Amino acid sequence: MLKTDSAPAQCGRVDAKPEKTDQPPAFEEALRQLESIVESMETGRIPLAEMLDKYEQGTRILKVCEARLKEAGMKIEILKKQKTGAPAFAPFPVATHEEF
């Protein structure tokens, strides 16, 4: 005898969009999304209204990427040698947006 799940099988439409979560995507995923948006906008084959929506979405994703990079920069420490010869950690200098 086959054992089956007690939950009924779901038939019908499957939503293409994943459920929204409160956490922003990881840096790598956000970067992939941003690259995809840029590529679609560069084709010039999408209507203006959709292009504006993609621009707004890209702006939000860019902020996520910048925040993730800033967080990573704050976690990086440089190992320095003190005058006494003992090792010491110093924060990694974070470049500002204007320095890019």
HUFENVEN-V522870 format. One record per helix or strand. SS is the DSSP state (helix for helix, strand for strand). FROM is the first residue (numbers start at 1). TO is the last residue. If there is no record, write none. Layout:
# HUFENVEN-V522870
ss->SS from->FROM to->TO
ss->SS from->FROM to->TO
This chain:
# HUFENVEN-V522870
ss->helix from->27 to->43
ss->helix from->48 to->75
ss->strand from->77 to->81
ss->strand from->87 to->91
ss->helix from->97 to->99
